[in-house]
Each structure stands twice: as C-alpha cells, then as structure tokens.
C-alpha cells in the first residue's frame, strides 16, 4: 500500500472515532439545552399565573393559541409537605385545539395564598419529541460526517500526493537505476529538508557506485590485458621445459599440473577480458545471424566433443529466426548455453532445444535439484564445482543478453533444467 493511502486511511479511522464521540456529546448537549430553555419558559409562565392569582387578577385564557395549558387545584397541607415545591417532568398531554396527544414538558409548583391554603399549579408546554430529534440529529450527523470525511480525505490525498511527489520521483529513479547505464539525476525541486537530504544521499550513492563499478571494470580490463603476455610466456617455458629429456617422471607430472593451472588462468583471464569488452560495448559490428543454423552447428560440434557421454540433442524449430548482433558474441551466447547443457548433464541424459520466432529454450537433464535462479547468473557462482569451469559462463551469457536487450531466465520443472532466451 502506498504511503499516502496508508496515512489517509488512518486519518479516516481516527476521524470516525472522534466524530462518533462528538455526535454523542452533541446529541445530549442539544437535548439538555432544549430542556433548559423549556424549563425557563415554564418558570416565567408559572410566575406570571401565580402572581395574578395571588393578586386576585383575572387569569389568562387557557385557550390562548399557544398550545400552552395550565390548571390550579387546591391541595392539603400534608400533600404540600410531602412533595417538592417545584417539580419538572415530561409526559403526554392532550392538546384540545389540535385534538391530539403530544409530548409536553410539565412544571408543578405548590404555593399558598393569604388564607394559608395550598394550591398546586400545573403548567405544560408542548415540546419536540425526543425520538424525532434523535433521528433528525442522527441523519444530519451522518450526512455532515460523510461530506466532511470525503472533503478531508480528498484534501489529505491532494496535499500528501503533492508533498510526497519528490519521494515518488526518487523511488522511480532508484527503480530505473542500473549501474551499467548512464545515471540520470532525479529532477526534484522541494523545500522539504528531509527530501533534500534524501535526494542528495541517493545521488551521491549512485555516483559512488557507478564510479566504483567503472574503476573495477577498468582494473579487470587492464589487468586481464596485461596478464596475457606473462601467462603466454610462462606456458611456453613450461612446454619447453617439459620437452627436456633429463626430467624425471615426477618432475614432468608437476610441470603438467602447473601447466593445467596456467591453462585455467589463461581461460579465466580471457573470459574476464571478454566480459569487460562486452560491458564497454567494444563489439559495435553487427550482422544478420541465422539462429537456427548457428545452433545446429554448435550442437553438432559439442555432440562430437562429448560423444562419449551419449547425450542426444533434439531440435524443434517452428521457422527460421534471424537476429542482428555481433557474430562473435552470438557464438559466445549460444555456445555457452549449449556447453552448459552438456557439462552439467549426466551420461545417457538428453538435451531438447526449441526455437520459435521470438525465443529459444534449452532443456537438459542433470542433477535432480533446482539451481538458485537469483544467483545463477552472478559471476563465479557455481552450484557444483566442475573441473575447468570458471563460473563465468552464465554471467557472460547474461552480459551478452543485456547488451542486445534480450531476456534470459532459468526454471526447473519435472527434474529438468530450462534456460529460456527471449528475443523480444
């Protein structure tokens, strides 16, 4: 989930809780305010009636068009002593003018006249029904909350999206970053200190990695080139020394072992030099390669080399395939894949090659365990050590594919190793 969505969702949940608490408090406060205002009106009305009653003045008409009503009755001293002088409560009363019963707020007041007789005044004022009030408040709260929530979420999303825009640019830059390609610095203009520091750190890190990588490539290339001559001289001297008739069998055996190690060093040196040249794009020449013919030729050559292992090759081709690439690198690419299928196979195994207009797959038997698809194309990675193997074959294959925009993948299915190469 994106950061902006996560923050917005959490704000929404927090607002939901806050608004729910606020709505509850709002409801009780409104009801209490209505009751207070009604009670004040009842007190004023009752005082007015009591004042006129004690003064012997005519009392107001009970049908005055306001739906307010009152009545006075004489009570005993015992009743007056047992009940509070002022009591409030709500009940249903009959409104004569409307001919229906409605909720009302009731005030009962006990007072005495000049003759020490006790009277109870009952005053009622029709009020809003609480259930209707609750429903109206609930509907308005839901409506206002949803509207407010949509507005707040929209504003938060817009504000967060704009504020996090530098972060998304940095993420896109890092996602597209390749140490083998030219680094394009992210075009970020922000006043946010954290994003400025993050941008500076990312740019410095990318430049440092590219610089280190270029230095390593240059070192490998120069070292491999400079090692060619001394390695060739050492091999020549060992061959000359091996021809000396005065050598013992033990001495000759040690010389051959040394020569074998030097042969491996020469092979490794040539592979590293080839890798460096590929990464430096030193193979600009291209020509049209007949993939079917090249694969058949290489398959025939390796079949002869590994004839003693009895590993037949089956080639299934849909149509002739042609690609534009350097002829030498084409031989390296398909040759490494075929050699890998033979070297990491077992006697009496099989190799199946399928060629379509967009891909080629090489399926071979071998060990019954899957290789690590995340590491198999790394330099010097070997799931199982083979004599004479440098661990650079598949890394070299990957470099050629990257140079020409091809995609190579490995998978393991039904006990067989499958390398798929897509031409796009």
N, C-alpha and C positions, 0 to 999 in steps of 0.2 A: 504494500500500500504506500502511495506517495505521502511524503511528509505533510503536504498541505491538506490532504484528505484526512489524515490521522488527527491533525490539530483541529480541523473543522468539526470532525465527529465528536471529539472530546469536549469542545466548546458547546456543541449542541446538547450533549448529555447533561453537562453542568447547568446549562440554561433551563433544561427541562425540570431539573430538581428545584432550582431557585424559583422558577415561575410557579411550580406547583405549591411550594411553601407560601409564596407571595399571594397566590389566589385564595388559599385557605384563610390566611390572615385578613385579606381584603374583604372576604365574604362576612366574617364575623364582625369586623370593624364597621362595615356598612349597616348590618342589621342592628348593631348596638347604637349607631348614630341615629337610625330611624326611630328606635325605641326612645332614645333620649329626647329627640325633637317632639315626638308624640306625647311623652310624659310632661314636657314643659307646657305644651298646649293644653293638656288636661288640667294641669295645676292652675294655669291662668283662668281657664273656663270655670273650674270649680270655685276659685276665689271670687270670681265675679258673681256667681249664683249665690254663694254663702253670704257675701256682703249685702246683696239685695234682699235676701231672705231675712237676715237679722235686722235690716233697716226697715222692714215692712214694706218694701217697694215691690212693685209688680215683677214677677219672674219672667224671663224671656220665654217666647213661644217654643214649645217642643218641636214644632214643625217649621223650622226657620230656613229650610232649603239647603242646609249644610250636611245633612245626614248625621249630625251630632245629636245625641239624646241624653236626657238626664231624668232622674226621678229622686224624690226625697221621701223617706219614711221614718217614722219615729221608732226608736229602739229603746230597750230597757237599759238602766244603768249597769246591770250585770253584763249585758252584751257589749256595752261600750268599754267596760273594764277588761273584758276578756280578749278584745280584738284591737289591733294597732289602729291608731287614728288615721293613718294613710296606708292604703294597700293598692298595688298595681298588679294586674294580671290580664291575660288575653283570653277571649272566649268568642264564640259565635253569637251574633245578635241579629235580630230581625229588623230590617230597615223597612219601615212602613211605606215610605214614599216610593221605594223600588219594588216592594213586595217580594223581597228575597233575603236570605240569610247570608251575612258576610262576616269575615273575621274583624274583630274590633279590639282596641286597647281600652281597658276598663280601669277607672280610678274610683276607689271607695274611700270617702272621708267622713269621719264621725265628728260632729260638732254639737255644742249645746247653746240654747238660746237664753234669753234673760230670765226665763222661768225655770232654769236648770233642767229643762227637758232635753233629752239626747235625740239627735237625728242623724241618719246616715244618707249622705249624698252619693249617688252612683252616676258617674259621668262616663260616657263611651264615645269614642271616635273611631270610625271605620279605618282600618289600616290595610296596607298591601299584604297579600297572602305570602307567607314566607316561602312556600314551595315554588310559587311563581317567581318570586325574587331570586331564589336559588337557581332556578332553571335559567332565568334571563342572564344572571351573572355568569353562570357556567358557560352558556353559549357565547357570550361576549368574550369571556376569558379565552376560550378555545380559539375563537376567531382571531382575537388580537394576538394570542400567543403564536399561532401558526403563521400569521402575517409577519410578526416580529422575528420569528425564527427564520423564515425564508429570507427576510431582509438581512438579518445578521449573518446567516450562512453565506449569502451572496456577497456581502461586503467583505467578510473574512476571506472568502475564496479569492476575490479580486485583489485584496490587499496582500494576502500571503503569496499569491501567484506572482505578483509584481515584485515583492520583496525577495522571493526565493528564485527569481529569474537568473541571477548570477550563479546560484548554486547549480541550477539545471544546465546552464551553459558549461560550467566546469565538468559536470558529470558526462555530458555529451562529448566534451573534448577528451576526457580520460577514456571513455568508451571507444572512441575512434583512434586513440593513440596507438601507434605502432613504432617500436624502436627502430624498425628498418625503413620507415618512411619519414618524409620531411614533417617536422613538427610545426603545426600552425597554432600560435598562441590564441587563447580564447579572447574574444573581443568583449571585455567586461568593463563597464563603467558603473561604479557603485560608490556610495558614500558610507556604506556599512563597513566598519573596521574589520569585523571577523571575516567577511567575504574578501576584502582586500588582502588580508594576511593569507587566507587560504589560496587565493589566486597566485600570489607571489610564491608561496611554498610549492604549489603544483608546477608552476613554470620553472622554478629553479630545479626541482627534482627531475622534471622531464629533460631539461637541458643537460643536467649532470649524467643522467642515464644514457642519453644519446652520445655525449662526449666520451663516456667510458666505453660504450659499445664500439664507437669508431676507433678508439685507441686500441681496443682488443683486436678488432678486425685488422687494423694496420700492423699490429705486432705479429699476429698469426701469419699474415701475408708475407711480411718481410722475413720473419723467422723461417717460414717454410721455404721461401725462395733461397735464402742464404744457406739453408741446410742441404739443399740438393747437391751442391758441389762436394762438400766434405763427405756426405754419405756415399756418393758415387765413387770417390777416391778410396774410401775405406772398403767398399765392396770389391773394387778392382784389386786392391792389395791383398785382400783375403783370398780372392780367386788365384792370384799369382802365388801366394804362399801355399795354397792347397795343392799346387802342382809340383811342389818341391818333393823329389823322391826320397829325401832323407827324413821325412816326417814319420813318426810312429802312428800306429792306428789310433791311439788315444789322443794324440795331438790333432790329427785330422778330424776326429769326431768333435773336438772342442771348436775347431775352426768352422766346421759346418753349422754347429749350434749358434756360433756368433754370427755367421752369415745369415742364418734364418732370422735372427733377431733384427739384424740390419735390414733385411728384406721387408720385415714388418714395419720398421721405422720409415723406410722409403715409401711404402704404401700409405702409411698414415700421413706422412708429410705431403704426398701428392693429393690425398683426399682433402686435407685441410687447406691446401693451396687452391684446389678447385672450389671449395666452399667459399673461400674469400673472394675469388674471382666472380662467382655467381652473385654474391651479395653486393659486390661493387659494380654489377651489371657490365662485366667485361666480355660478354658474348652478344654483341649487337647484331651480328649477322643472323638472318632468318631465311628459311626456305620452306617450301611445302613438303611436309613429311607424310609419307604413306604409312599410317599407323599399322594397318593390317600386315603389310609386307615386312615392316621393321620387326614387329612382334614375332612373326613366323620365323624370320631369320635368326633372331636372338634365341627363340625357343629351340630351334634346330641345333644351334651352337652349344647351348647348355645341355641339351639332351645327349650330345656326343661326349661332353666333358664328364657328365655324371651318369654315363650309360651303365656303369657297374652297379648303380643303386636301383635300377629298374623302376624308374618313376615316369610313367607315361604322361604326355600332355595332350589334353583335348581342347581344341579351339573352336568356339561357336561365334560366328560373325554374321550380323544382320546385313551389313552393307559396307563398302569401302569408306574408311574415315581418313580425312586429311586435316592436319593442323599446321599452323605457322609457328615455327620455333627453330632454335639453333640445332643443327644436325648432331653436334657432339653431345649437347645436353639431352636431346631426345634419346640417344643411345644410353646415356647415363641413367635417365629416368626409368625407361622400361627394362634396361639391363639389370638395374639394382632390384627392381621388383621381382623379376624372374629368378635372379640369383638367390634372393632371399627365400623364395618359394622352394628352391632346391636345397639350400643349405639347412634350412630349419624344417626339413621334412624327414620322413623315415623311409627306410628301404621298403620297396614294393608299395609306396604310397601313391598319390595321384595329384595332378595339377590340372585345374579346369579354368580356362580363360574365356570370358565372354566379352565381345566387342559390339557396342551399339554406336549409333551416330553421335551420342553425347557422353558416353562413358566406356570405361573398360574395368572389368573386375577380375582379379586373380585369386582363385580359391585353392588352397593346398591343405593336405593332411599334415599332421605334426603332433606335437605334444597335446595331451587332452585338456590343457588348461588355457584359459584366456589370458592374453597379454594385457598389460596396463595401457589402455588407449590414451591416457593423459600423458604418459611418459615415453611411449614407443618411438615418437619422432624426435625426442631430445637427443642431443649429441652424447655419445659414449654410453647410452643406456643399452643394456643387454639383459634380457630376461634370463638367458642361459648362455654362459661363455662358450664360444666356438673358437677352435684354433684358427688363427689367421684373421679373425674378424676384428675390425677396428671399432665397431659400434657407431660408425658414421654413415652407414649405407642409407638408412631410412631418413636420417637428418639431411643428407644430401638430396634425397628424393623430395623431401618437403620443401627444401630451398628452391629447387627447380620449379615445383608446382607454384610456389608463392611468386616466383619471378614472372610466370606466364598466367597468373590468375586462375590456376586450376585448384580443385579441391580434392584432397585425398583423405580417406577415412579408413579406420580399421574396426572390424567387429568379429565376434566369434559366434558361430552357430553350428549346431549338430556336430560338434567335435572338429570343425574345420576353421582355419584362419582365412579371413576375407579382407582383401585390400581393394577398395573401390576408388577409382580415379574419374572425376567428372571434368569434362572439357568446357562446360557452360556454353 
